[in-house]
Amino acid sequence: MIPSLTADHVVQLAYLIATALFILSLKWLSAPPTARRGVLAAELGMALAIGGTLLDRRIVDYRWIAIGLVLGSLLGVPLGLVRMTAVPQRTALSHAFGALCVTLVGSAEFYLRTPAVPRFMMSALSMEVILGSLTFTGSLMAAGKLQELLPQQPITYKGQNIVTLLVLAVAMGIAVRLVLHPEHAGLFPLMIVISLVFGVMMVVPIGGADMPTVISLLNSYAGLSAAAMGFVLDSKLLIIAGALDGSSGFILSVIMARAMNRSFTNVLFGAFGKVQLSAETAHEARPLRTATADEAAALLAAASKVVVVPGYGMAVAQAQHKVRELYDALTRRGVDVKFGIHPVAGRMPGQMNVLLAEADIPYEGLFDLDAINPELTQTDVVLIIGANDVTNPAARTDASSPIYGMPILDVDRARTVIVIKRSMSPGFAGIDNELYYLDKTLMLFGDAKTVVADVVKALNGGHLSA
Ligand code: NAP
């Protein structure tokens, strides 16, 4: 006999399917051809998780839930419509909201249970609210820095790391005290306030350049705090989803740190990202070779092999659709065009892939660092569009450079290099780029979208022989 299906069975089934979808989504998101499917799976998983939770028998009144849903949607829809270049700070805001929610739920659970909170429960609750609170303020700081509402420069003082770690130690000390004596409820808000302060202190000394790595680390903390909340609420779905979020955020931070050849301690305590303002002025007088859009078009048309290197400037200028037109114009002429994608080009991992995919540039034309570097010696023209740090040979040659050791695209090994950027301003790391002063380099100054459009016009205009 088949047992009858109760509402509880339906909820558990929804959670099980949601869990499987979250795992599959992470797998699919890791490759461009399956990424869309990954997003859909995650959306479906989240819808099932929310739907299942709403069916919970313990809900006695839906009014507050409805108000929360409307408010959340009102905030969420405009947040989903921000420009691509603002996605890192938008992500930081999402982490901040998630972490605030975790902290509020943890606080409510504490006050519902105190004074008789079992030790394991109090440990999970403490971890939940400490991680939630520090992620909340840390993420707000990170978003503020990226949006340039707060100073980008690292703010440092002597003995800062020790003071910051001491503050965290105090919060953890209070947590231990609460685990042993949960009846000391007055310590609970103190633990939250100290963790909130720690979140600010943690991000203040980190420069704008490291914010994406910090955001990914905060993503990991938000996930871990959600997993801790899962233990408090006895929700396996939350434990699994939080652990997935925590581990994927951590792995992403490791990948980003590696791509920049930085250690975690260096990202968190290195005060990297101080803009060396002298770089621009010190080298302003050095000779450069410049080109016009027509000259660049002629060089590209005459090449048999071209590698395009996009960077942050292409994202800022929203030049990806013009780049697609350039790709079409060149491939029509029989030129072999490939894209060299650095893992940290732009301001978040995968930003270039997303932009180029948006412009329908075929995935097969996109090559990562290891795949494209060996080809660069046989490349006629490398066309750099708004990329800077990821092409800086100082990473290979100058041991005193802050980016020394960072894997870069070896564009200086190509026959000719054309660089599109607006000025001689440095990139995010704030350092000058020797590449621009090489004999083989031609600077094409201007906004990436306008300049690429001019090059396309010259290529399509007919006065260049096909
Ligand atoms: P970048 O080094 O920041 O250089 C971008 C260049 O684009 C600038 O030199 C700028 O020069 C130019 N630019 C800006 N707006 C432009 C426009 N409208 N038109 C044309 N050019 C424009 O960028 P990147 O080479 O992509 O390197 C990324 C940097 O971010 C690296 O230092 C990386 O370590 C860091 N980072 C990235 C991530 C990530 O996940 N992607 C994470 C952490 C850190 P002008 O002002 O002269 O135009």
Boltz pocket constraint, residues with backbone or C-beta under 6 A from the ligand:
constraints:
  - pocket:
      binder: B
      contacts: [[A, 209], [A, 210], [A, 211], [A, 212], [A, 213], [A, 256], [A, 260], [A, 310], [A, 311], [A, 312], [A, 313], [A, 314], [A, 316], [A, 317], [A, 343], [A, 344], [A, 345], [A, 346], [A, 347], [A, 348], [A, 349], [A, 350], [A, 351], [A, 385], [A, 386], [A, 387], [A, 388], [A, 389], [A, 390], [A, 391], [A, 420], [A, 421], [A, 422], [A, 423], [A, 424], [A, 425], [A, 426], [A, 427], [A, 428], [A, 429], [A, 446], [A, 447], [A, 448], [A, 449]]
      max_distance: 6.0
